[in-house]
């Protein structure tokens, strides 16, 4: 994406002028993992905001009733139920969450067609991960607070769609196709991480059988509003004691264990067993859910998620030439191995032992 084209600059100038921020100084903050970038704005009166620059290159949202062939033709985002960088998804989810008392960034102005949003600037270094690293907040305290928020999020109704000022965004099911497409990143890429090749033939057939068995288990679990990317890099420790929320535009009708796996099984940082356990206990106490049943859901859903992430990291190293993700992989493989130790995962564990035995040799 050419963010620096003269045409894009003209579009930014026009949007900021309409929003009353045309005189603000601009401080680029770089791109994120998607096709977005952020620019910090500071007006002469010292007011600050962020410009989200997200050119609309994504297809229309996946229709809720689209069949597999249609979604395959639409591409990755439809297959996996991702909103990607759609401004309307971000804005409508932010309004929905704000309406229930949560703290996403405030939206001051937006232009969905052009791909711009003017949003609240929470400041630098407020991510839970950074606050913990700097000793500004106790890790267990932070994770308990995050779990408390998560329990409230999971108590929300799951709307079929969000509507505001003529814009509509669907809240889709995290379904079999989305789970299978994500999990297949393991079969396509992780064997290559140790010099092998993508799974084919009998190994692929066996993979699909084990994968589908896990997915069938997942489909029996109760559904809930699911943030999908709920982890310490996307949660902010705000001065008023609230937890700020980021990267919520991909929310779906999914599972409680997906969000808890993202929170407590984090490839980006080592979550201490004490903090993870305290977070789970806080969540279950709030929700009144059975520990044994939740542990099974966490193992099954956590495994599907861990297979996905291990495959992503392998692809980033092998295909995309990003060696820094090799450093994350040992922790991610250890997470996968821990999930596979649950009795409900016996079949997948045997398969992983046969095809990528190095998973069980990883250390964090």
N, C-alpha and C positions, 0 to 999 in steps of 0.2 A: 504494500500500500504506500503510495507516494503522498505522504502527509504534507510535504513541503512544496507542492506544486503551487504556482501562482494563482490558479483558479481556486484551490482550496483556501488559500489565504484571503481571497476576495470574499468567499462564502463565510469565513469566520468573521471577517470585519463586519459584514452585513448583519450576521446573527447577533454579535455582541452589541452593535449599535442599536438594534431593535430592543435588546434586553436591558439597555441602559448601562452597559459596561464597555462601551466603545473607547473610553479614555483610560481603561485599566492597563497597567504594565503587565507583560506576559512573561512567564517563566516556565518553559517547557519542562515537564517532569518525566518524559519518556513514555514508551509504549508498555502495555501490559502483555499478558500471555495471549491475548486475542488480537483482533484488528482494531483495538482502541489505543488512544494515547490521551494523556492529560496535560493540561496547561494551567498552572496557577495564575490567578488574576488578582492584582492588587490595585484598587482604585486610589485616586488622590486622597480620598477621605479615609484611607487605610482599610476599608472593607475588603474582605477576601472571599474568593470563590474558586471553584475548579471548572474548567471547560472540559467536558468529555467530548472528544472528537472521535466519532465512530461512524465512518462512512458507510452508507447503507449498501453493502455488497451481499448481504445475506438474502436468501430466498424468503418468500412469505412463510409465516409459521406453518408447520405441518398440520394439515387438517386432522381433527381427532379421529375421523373415520377412514383415513387413508390406508389402503392396503399395503402389503410389503413391497410390491412392485412399484407402486407410486412413490413410496418413501425412498426406495433404492434409486429411482430416477431423480429424485429431488436432492439426494446427496447426504453427506455425513450428518448434518444438523437434524434433518428429518429422521434419519435412521435412529439417532441417539436421543431425540427429543431435546435438542439444545436450542436456546434462543440466540446463543453467540453474542454478537455485539448490537443487537437490536435495541435502539433507544426506547421504543414504545414498551418493550418488555420491562426494561429497567424502571421506567417512569411509573408504569401501572403497578408493578410489584412494590415500588417504594411507597406509593399512595396507599396500597392495601395494607402494608405493614405498619405504616404510620397511623392508619385508622384504628389499629388495635393496640397502639401504645408502644410500638417498637421504635428503634432509632436508626433507620437508614438515613442517608444524607437527604436533606431537604432539596427539593427541586425548585429552582427559581424560574427557569424558562427552559423550553426544549423545542426542537424542530426535528421531528421524526424523519421526514422525507430527506432532509439534508444530513442527518446523523449527528446532531449536536444536542447536548444537555448542559445547562449551567446548574451546578450542584454545590451543596454545602462543602466547605473545606474543613475537614476535621483536624488538619495539621499533620505534621510528620511524627513518625515514631510511636504512634498510639496503638499499633497492632499488639495484640496480646503477646505474640511471640517476642516482639522487641521489648515490651515492658518486662517480661519475665527475664529475658537475657540481661537486662540492665539492672536487675534487682529492684525494680520499682514496684513490683507486685509479686506476691508469693504465688508460685505455680499452682499449688492446690487450690488456693483461693480463686485464682483466675479461672481454672477449669470448672470448679463448682458453680461459679457465677455464669459461665457459658452454658453449663448443663441446665441451670435454672431457667435461662432464657429459652433453651431448646425445648424444655418441657412445655413452656407457654406457646411456643410456635407450633408444637405438635398437637396442641389442644384447639388450634384454629379450625374453622370449617374449611373445606377444600372446594372453592368455587370452580365451576366448569370454565368460566372465563371472567376476565376483569374488563370493565368498560369505564371510560371517562372521556368526556369531551370529544366524542366521536371515534375514539380509538378503542380497539378491542384486542385482548391477548388471551389465548386459551391456556388453561392449566391442564396439561396433558398427563396421561398415565405413563409412568415409567414401566414399560411393558416388556414382553418376551423379546421382541426384536431389538429393543434398545439394550437390554441386558446382554443378549447374545453378541451383538455387534461390538459392544465394549469389551466383553470377555475375550473375544477372538483376537484381540491385540496380543494376548499371551501366546496363543498358538502361532500367530504370524511372526512374532518378533523375539520372544524370550529365548527359544532354542538357539537363535542366532547369536545371542549374547555370549555364549561359550563356544562359538565356532561351528554350531550346527546349522540347520536350515529350518525353514517354516514347516510345520507339521503337514504331512500329506498322506494319502493312501489309508492304510489300516490305522495308523496313528491318528489321522485326522478324524476318521470315523469314530474311533474310541473317544477322542476329545469331545466331539459333538454330543455323544451319548452322555458323558459325564457332565458336560456343561448344561445340557438340557435337563438333566436330573436335578441339578442345583436350582435351575430356574423354576422348575415345577415346584420345588420346595418353597422358593421365594413367593410364588404366586398364591400360596396358601396363607401367607402372613397378612395380618391386618394392615390396611393402608392409612397413610396420614399425609398431611402437608409436609413436604420435604424440601429443605433448602438446597441440598445437593452438594454445595461447596462450603460447608460449615467447618472451618478450621481456624487455627490461631493466627494465620496471616490475613484472614478476612473478617476477624472480629477485633473491635477497637475498645480500648479501656478509656472511657471518656471522663473528663474532670468531674462531672456530676454523678459519677458512680454507675452510669448506665453502660451497657454493652452496645457499641455501634455495629451496624451490619453492612457488609459489602458483598458484592458479587452474588446477588440473590436472583438475578434475572432468569436463571435456568430452573427455578423451582418447579416441581412436578408433584403429582400424586404418587408418592413412593412409600418408603418404609422408615420407621423410627431408627432402625439399626443402620441405615445408610448414613444419616447425619452423625450418629454416635461413632461410627467407624471413621468417618472423616475427621471428627474431633480428636478421638483418643488413639487412633492408629495412623499417626501422621508421619509420612515419609520425609517431611521437611525438617522436623525436629524430633528429638527423643522426648517422648512424653513419659514421665516417671510412672511406674506402676501405682504409686500412691495417688498421684493426681488423676490417673485414669480411673482407678477404683472409686475415688471420691466423687468424680463426675458421674459415673454410672449409678452409684448409690443415691446421689442427689436426684438424678433424673427419675429413677424408679420410685423413690419415696414420693416425689411430686405427682407422678402419674398413677401410682398404685398398681404397677404391673409386676407380674411374676418374674423373679430373677432367672429361674431355670429356662423359661420360655424365651426371655429376652436374650440370654446367653446363646441359645441356639440360633435365634435370628441374627445376632451379631456375628456368629461364626459363619453362617451361610452367606449373608449379605456382605459381610466383611471380606470373605474369600472372593466373591465375584468382583468386588471393588479392588481388592489387592491384585488379582489377576490382571485387571484392566491397567492399573497404575504401573505394575512391573512391565507390562508390554509397552506402555507409553515411554517409559524411561529407556527401554532397550531400543525402541525406534528412534528416539531422540539421539542416542549415541551412534547407532549404526547408520541410519538413513540420513539424519539431519546434521551429523557432524558436530554434536554438542556434547563434548566429553565430560562436562561438569556434572551431567546427570548420572554418570557412572558412580560418582561419590554418594548419591542418594540411594543407589540400588541395594547395597547390603542391608540397610535398614528396611527397605520395602520388602525384600525377600524374607527377612526375619519376621515381618508382620504376616506375610502370607503363610509361612511355616507355622506360626502360632495359631492362626485361624484353622489351618488344616488339622491341628491336633484334636479338634472337637470330634466326638464320635459320629456326629451327623455328616462329617466330611470324609469318611473312610474311603469311599470310591475315588473321589478327586485326589485325595492324598496319595493313593497308590499310583494313580496316573501321573501325578507330578513327580513322584519318586522315580518312575520309569523314564520319563521324557526330559526332565530338567532336574536331576538329582542335586545339582549345586544349590538349589533353593534351600535345602536343609543344611548346607554348610555355611550359610551366610551368618555373619556376626555383625552386631551394631556397634 
